[in-house]
Amino acid sequence: MEQIIRVGMDTSKHFFQLHGVNAAEQPVLRKKLRRKEMVAFFEKLPPTVVGIEACGGSHHWARLLGSLGHEVKLLPPQYVKPYVKRGKNDAADAEAVCEAMSRPTMRFVPIKSAESQATLMLFGMRDRLIRNRTQLANAIRGYAAEFGLTAAKGMYKVESLLERIAADENLPELARALFALHAKEYAQLQAELETIEAKLMAWHRENECSRRLAQIPAVGPIVASLLTMKTPAPELFRSGRDFAAWIGLTPRDHSTAGKPRLGVITRAGDEALRTAMVVGATSLLRQVRAGRGKNALPWLVNLLKRKPPKLAAVALANKIARIAWKMMVTGENYRKPAVQRPGMCSLSDQSVTVSGETKLPC
């Protein structure tokens, strides 16, 4: 077999399609392998560059093939799709991966370690438990309302509602028994959620970068941990704006003929991270609007006067993302803005000061 300089691999549960090219960019490898045949094949193959679409199991295969001496590159699926020729099948997908990874401007996904994926499971499990708890709480409220029992808004009111139900002897015996089962399930979910959040807080306290990011207003331990876990290589981004665009917090650009046309935010990045940042920004804005915000910067107050609260929350989340990127890259701590003087930039743009004159742009 001729020397293979590049291999594109289309992965699936049981079958893997390979497409390799030589130095003349001519296809010399078109092969379908079963899962159990993969390791033996790449052990015999001389070290080469292997491209895989970033997906659920891609990081595992990247680590495994990397241990065999190959250089593995993970590609975002949306960047591979334009290279798929007519038709859609495994062979065409593998060829598209092989072609896409050869482009000099192609962007790649950093390979996560097994430890990083394990910590990300904390957020996945926490999110699932919160959704299950909310679903159960809504069910309890709905059933209780059918018997004339209601409670004020808030998750913390559910337990008191269950206590009232348990003490109400006017309810049918069957209903009380079923509510007791709901109460047991709710207590179990609450205990599991507290355990997961304790593990998450322990990880946050042990991570130096996460502790620094938590100093930013509207960034608590949850958002700080998410930023740290989901951005293993912040230096790959050229600027804070690129980082905010990766999260999906920048306007959608549809400009042409020199006429700029910006739309809503792209929402192109990680949904969990973007949602957490916007929720944190919304919480801060709620305090500012109520007059209780210690971080009520003039630019933020003026923005709230001119724009709707939700738009202001996204703008604040965008600015927080830029500050967080700068802190992750430089290793600096967050510095509270000084008193604004005439002619100075926006206060938030001076939140992080690094060596020399390098500052967040106005």
C-alpha positions as CSV (number, residue, x, y, z in Angstrom):
1,M,0.0,0.0,0.0
2,E,1.3,3.5,-0.8
3,Q,2.2,5.8,2.0
4,I,-1.0,7.4,3.4
5,I,-0.7,11.0,4.5
6,R,-4.2,11.5,5.7
7,V,-7.2,9.4,6.7
8,G,-10.8,10.5,7.1
9,M,-12.9,8.3,9.3
10,D,-16.7,8.2,9.5
11,T,-17.7,6.6,12.8
12,S,-20.9,4.8,13.8
13,K,-21.9,2.2,16.5
14,H,-20.6,-0.9,14.7
15,F,-19.1,0.0,11.3
16,F,-16.3,2.6,10.5
17,Q,-15.6,3.8,7.0
18,L,-12.1,4.9,6.1
19,H,-10.9,7.1,3.2
20,G,-7.1,7.7,2.8
21,V,-5.1,9.7,0.3
22,N,-1.4,9.7,-0.7
23,A,1.0,12.6,-1.2
24,A,-0.5,13.2,-4.6
25,E,-4.0,13.5,-3.0
26,Q,-5.1,10.4,-4.8
27,P,-7.4,7.9,-2.9
28,V,-5.5,4.8,-1.9
29,L,-7.6,3.6,0.9
30,R,-11.4,2.9,0.9
31,K,-12.2,0.4,3.6
32,K,-15.1,-0.5,5.9
33,L,-14.1,-2.0,9.3
34,R,-16.1,-3.4,12.1
35,R,-15.6,-2.0,15.6
36,K,-13.5,-4.9,16.8
37,E,-11.2,-4.6,13.8
38,M,-10.3,-0.9,14.3
39,V,-7.5,-1.2,16.8
40,A,-5.7,-4.0,14.9
41,F,-5.8,-2.1,11.6
42,F,-4.4,1.2,13.0
43,E,-1.7,-0.7,15.0
44,K,-0.3,-1.9,11.6
45,L,-0.8,1.4,9.8
46,P,2.3,3.7,9.9
47,P,1.7,6.9,11.9
48,T,-0.5,9.3,9.9
49,V,-3.1,12.1,10.4
50,V,-6.6,10.9,11.1
51,G,-9.7,13.1,10.9
52,I,-12.9,12.4,12.8
53,E,-16.1,14.4,13.1
54,A,-16.6,15.6,16.6
55,C,-19.4,13.5,18.2
56,G,-20.2,11.4,21.3
57,G,-17.5,8.8,20.9
58,S,-14.9,10.8,18.9
59,H,-12.8,11.8,21.9
60,H,-12.4,8.2,23.0
61,W,-11.2,7.2,19.5
62,A,-8.9,10.3,19.4
63,R,-7.2,9.3,22.6
64,L,-7.0,5.6,21.5
65,L,-5.5,6.4,18.1
66,G,-3.2,9.0,19.6
67,S,-1.8,6.3,21.9
68,L,-0.9,4.3,18.8
69,G,1.2,7.1,17.4
70,H,-1.3,8.8,15.0
71,E,-2.2,12.5,15.0
72,V,-5.9,12.8,15.4
73,K,-7.9,15.9,14.5
74,L,-11.5,16.4,15.4
75,L,-13.7,18.5,13.0
76,P,-17.0,20.2,13.7
77,P,-19.7,18.4,11.7
78,Q,-21.1,21.7,10.3
79,Y,-17.6,22.4,8.8
80,V,-17.5,19.0,7.1
81,K,-21.0,19.1,5.5
82,P,-20.0,21.5,2.6
83,Y,-17.5,18.9,1.4
84,V,-20.0,16.1,1.0
85,K,-20.6,15.5,-2.7
86,R,-23.8,14.4,-4.2
87,G,-25.5,11.7,-2.2
88,K,-25.2,10.8,1.5
89,N,-23.5,7.6,2.6
90,D,-20.6,6.5,4.9
91,A,-18.1,6.5,2.0
92,A,-19.0,10.1,1.0
93,D,-18.8,11.3,4.6
94,A,-15.4,9.7,5.1
95,E,-14.2,11.4,1.9
96,A,-15.6,14.7,3.0
97,V,-13.8,14.5,6.4
98,C,-10.5,13.7,4.6
99,E,-11.0,16.7,2.3
100,A,-12.1,19.1,5.0
101,M,-9.2,18.4,7.3
102,S,-6.7,19.3,4.5
103,R,-8.0,22.9,4.3
104,P,-5.4,25.4,5.8
105,T,-8.1,27.5,7.5
106,M,-10.0,24.6,9.0
107,R,-10.8,24.8,12.7
108,F,-10.5,21.8,14.9
109,V,-12.0,20.7,18.2
110,P,-9.6,20.2,21.1
111,I,-9.4,16.6,22.3
112,K,-10.9,16.2,25.8
113,S,-9.2,13.9,28.3
114,A,-11.2,11.2,30.1
115,E,-11.1,13.2,33.3
116,S,-12.6,16.2,31.5
117,Q,-15.4,14.1,30.1
118,A,-16.0,12.7,33.6
119,T,-16.4,16.2,35.1
120,L,-18.7,17.2,32.3
121,M,-21.0,14.3,33.3
122,L,-21.6,16.2,36.5
123,F,-23.4,19.0,34.6
124,G,-25.3,16.5,32.5
125,M,-26.6,14.7,35.5
126,R,-27.3,17.9,37.4
127,D,-29.3,19.2,34.4
128,R,-31.3,15.9,34.2
129,L,-32.1,15.9,37.9
130,I,-33.3,19.5,37.8
131,R,-35.6,18.8,34.8
132,N,-37.0,15.7,36.6
133,R,-37.5,17.7,39.8
134,T,-39.3,20.5,37.9
135,Q,-41.5,18.0,36.1
136,L,-42.4,16.2,39.4
137,A,-43.1,19.5,41.1
138,N,-45.4,20.6,38.4
139,A,-47.2,17.3,38.6
140,I,-47.6,17.6,42.4
141,R,-49.0,21.2,42.0
142,G,-51.4,20.1,39.3
143,Y,-52.8,17.1,41.3
144,A,-53.0,19.2,44.5
145,A,-54.9,22.0,42.7
146,E,-57.6,19.4,41.7
147,F,-58.3,19.0,45.4
148,G,-58.3,22.8,46.1
149,L,-54.7,22.9,47.6
150,T,-52.4,25.5,46.1
151,A,-49.0,27.0,47.0
152,A,-47.0,30.1,46.1
153,K,-44.5,30.1,43.3
154,G,-41.0,28.7,44.0
155,M,-39.5,25.3,44.3
156,Y,-39.0,25.7,48.0
157,K,-42.8,25.9,48.5
158,V,-43.3,22.3,47.2
159,E,-42.2,20.6,50.4
160,S,-44.6,22.7,52.6
161,L,-47.4,21.8,50.1
162,L,-46.6,18.1,50.6
163,E,-46.7,18.5,54.3
164,R,-50.1,20.2,54.1
165,I,-51.4,17.4,51.9
166,A,-50.1,14.7,54.3
167,A,-51.9,16.4,57.2
168,D,-55.2,16.9,55.3
169,E,-57.5,14.1,56.4
170,N,-60.3,15.2,54.0
171,L,-58.4,13.8,51.1
172,P,-59.3,10.3,49.8
173,E,-57.0,7.6,51.1
174,L,-55.8,6.7,47.6
175,A,-54.9,10.3,46.9
176,R,-52.9,10.6,50.1
177,A,-51.0,7.4,49.3
178,L,-50.1,8.6,45.8
179,F,-49.0,12.0,47.2
180,A,-46.8,10.1,49.7
181,L,-45.1,8.3,46.8
182,H,-44.6,11.7,45.0
183,A,-43.1,13.1,48.2
184,K,-40.7,10.2,48.5
185,E,-39.6,10.6,44.9
186,Y,-39.2,14.3,45.3
187,A,-37.1,13.9,48.5
188,Q,-34.9,11.3,46.6
189,L,-34.4,13.7,43.7
190,Q,-33.5,16.5,46.0
191,A,-30.9,14.4,47.9
192,E,-29.3,13.2,44.6
193,L,-29.2,16.8,43.4
194,E,-27.5,18.0,46.6
195,T,-24.9,15.2,46.2
196,I,-24.1,16.2,42.6
197,E,-23.9,19.9,43.5
198,A,-21.6,19.1,46.4
199,K,-19.2,17.2,44.0
200,L,-19.4,20.1,41.6
201,M,-18.6,22.6,44.3
202,A,-15.6,20.5,45.4
203,W,-14.3,20.5,41.9
204,H,-14.8,24.2,41.6
205,R,-12.8,24.9,44.8
206,E,-9.9,22.7,43.6
207,N,-9.6,24.4,40.2
208,E,-7.7,27.7,40.3
209,C,-9.1,29.0,37.0
210,S,-12.7,28.3,38.0
211,R,-12.2,30.2,41.3
212,R,-10.8,33.2,39.4
213,L,-13.7,33.3,37.0
214,A,-16.2,33.2,39.8
215,Q,-15.0,36.7,40.8
216,I,-16.7,38.2,37.8
217,P,-20.2,39.6,38.6
218,A,-23.0,37.4,37.4
219,V,-20.6,34.4,37.2
220,G,-21.0,32.0,40.1
221,P,-19.5,28.6,40.7
222,I,-21.8,26.9,38.1
223,V,-21.0,29.2,35.2
224,A,-17.3,29.4,36.2
225,S,-17.0,25.6,36.2
226,L,-18.8,25.3,32.9
227,L,-16.5,27.9,31.3
228,T,-13.4,26.0,32.6
229,M,-14.6,22.6,31.6
230,K,-15.9,23.4,28.2
231,T,-12.9,25.6,27.2
232,P,-9.9,23.4,27.6
233,A,-7.8,25.5,25.2
234,P,-8.9,29.2,25.3
235,E,-5.8,30.2,23.5
236,L,-7.1,28.8,20.3
237,F,-9.4,31.8,20.0
238,R,-7.9,34.9,18.5
239,S,-9.9,37.3,20.6
240,G,-12.7,37.6,23.1
241,R,-15.2,38.3,20.3
242,D,-14.3,35.0,18.7
243,F,-14.9,33.3,22.0
244,A,-18.3,35.0,22.4
245,A,-19.1,34.0,18.8
246,W,-18.2,30.4,19.6
247,I,-20.7,30.4,22.5
248,G,-23.3,31.9,20.1
249,L,-23.7,35.3,21.7
250,T,-22.9,37.5,18.7
251,P,-25.4,38.7,16.1
252,R,-26.1,36.7,13.0
253,D,-24.3,38.4,10.0
254,H,-26.1,38.4,6.7
255,S,-24.4,41.4,5.1
256,T,-23.9,41.9,1.3
257,A,-22.7,44.6,-1.1
258,G,-21.2,46.6,1.7
259,K,-24.5,46.8,3.6
260,P,-24.2,45.4,7.1
261,R,-27.3,43.4,8.2
262,L,-27.2,42.0,11.7
263,G,-29.9,39.8,13.1
264,V,-30.5,37.9,16.4
265,I,-27.7,36.0,18.1
266,T,-26.5,32.9,16.3
267,R,-27.0,30.4,19.1
268,A,-24.4,28.4,17.3
269,G,-22.4,27.3,20.3
270,D,-22.8,25.2,23.4
271,E,-26.4,25.6,24.5
272,A,-25.8,24.7,28.2
273,L,-22.9,27.2,28.5
274,R,-24.8,30.0,26.7
275,T,-28.0,29.4,28.8
276,A,-26.1,29.5,32.0
277,M,-24.3,32.8,31.1
278,V,-27.6,34.5,30.0
279,V,-29.3,33.3,33.2
280,G,-26.5,34.7,35.3
281,A,-26.6,38.0,33.4
282,T,-30.4,38.1,33.9
283,S,-30.0,37.6,37.7
284,L,-27.6,40.5,37.9
285,L,-29.9,42.8,35.8
286,R,-32.8,42.0,38.1
287,Q,-30.8,43.3,41.0
288,V,-29.8,46.4,39.0
289,R,-33.3,47.2,38.0
290,A,-34.4,46.8,41.6
291,G,-31.8,49.3,42.7
292,R,-29.9,46.7,44.8
293,G,-27.1,46.0,42.4
294,K,-23.6,46.6,43.7
295,N,-22.3,46.2,40.1
296,A,-24.6,48.7,38.5
297,L,-22.1,50.2,36.1
298,P,-23.2,53.3,34.2
299,W,-23.1,51.6,30.8
300,L,-25.3,48.9,32.1
301,V,-27.8,51.3,33.6
302,N,-27.9,53.3,30.3
303,L,-28.4,50.1,28.3
304,L,-31.4,49.2,30.4
305,K,-32.9,52.6,29.7
306,R,-32.6,52.1,25.9
307,K,-33.1,48.4,25.4
308,P,-35.4,45.6,26.6
309,P,-34.2,43.6,29.6
310,K,-33.6,40.4,27.6
311,L,-31.5,42.1,25.0
312,A,-29.5,43.8,27.8
313,A,-29.0,40.4,29.4
314,V,-27.5,38.9,26.2
315,A,-25.3,42.0,25.7
316,L,-24.0,41.6,29.3
317,A,-23.4,37.8,28.8
318,N,-21.4,38.7,25.7
319,K,-19.3,41.1,27.6
320,I,-18.8,38.6,30.4
321,A,-17.6,36.0,27.9
322,R,-15.0,38.4,26.6
323,I,-13.8,39.2,30.1
324,A,-13.7,35.5,31.0
325,W,-11.7,34.6,27.9
326,K,-9.1,37.3,28.7
327,M,-8.8,36.0,32.3
328,M,-8.4,32.4,31.1
329,V,-5.7,33.3,28.6
330,T,-3.7,35.7,30.7
331,G,-4.2,34.1,34.2
332,E,-5.2,37.5,35.6
333,N,-7.7,38.1,38.4
334,Y,-10.8,40.1,38.0
335,R,-10.4,43.8,39.0
336,K,-13.4,45.9,39.9
337,P,-13.7,48.9,37.6
338,A,-12.5,52.3,38.9
339,V,-14.5,55.4,39.0
340,Q,-15.2,56.6,35.5
341,R,-13.7,59.9,34.4
342,P,-14.6,61.9,31.3
343,G,-13.1,60.6,28.1
344,M,-12.5,57.1,29.6
345,C,-13.8,53.9,28.0
346,S,-16.7,52.0,29.3
347,L,-16.0,50.8,32.9
348,S,-16.4,47.2,32.1
349,D,-13.7,47.4,29.5
350,Q,-11.2,48.1,32.3
351,S,-12.3,45.1,34.4
352,V,-9.2,43.1,33.4
353,T,-5.8,44.7,33.1
354,V,-2.9,42.7,32.0
355,S,0.8,43.5,31.8
356,G,1.8,46.5,29.7
357,E,-1.0,48.3,27.9
358,T,-3.1,45.2,27.0
359,K,-6.7,45.8,28.0
360,L,-10.1,44.7,26.8
361,P,-11.0,46.9,23.8
362,C,-13.6,49.7,24.2
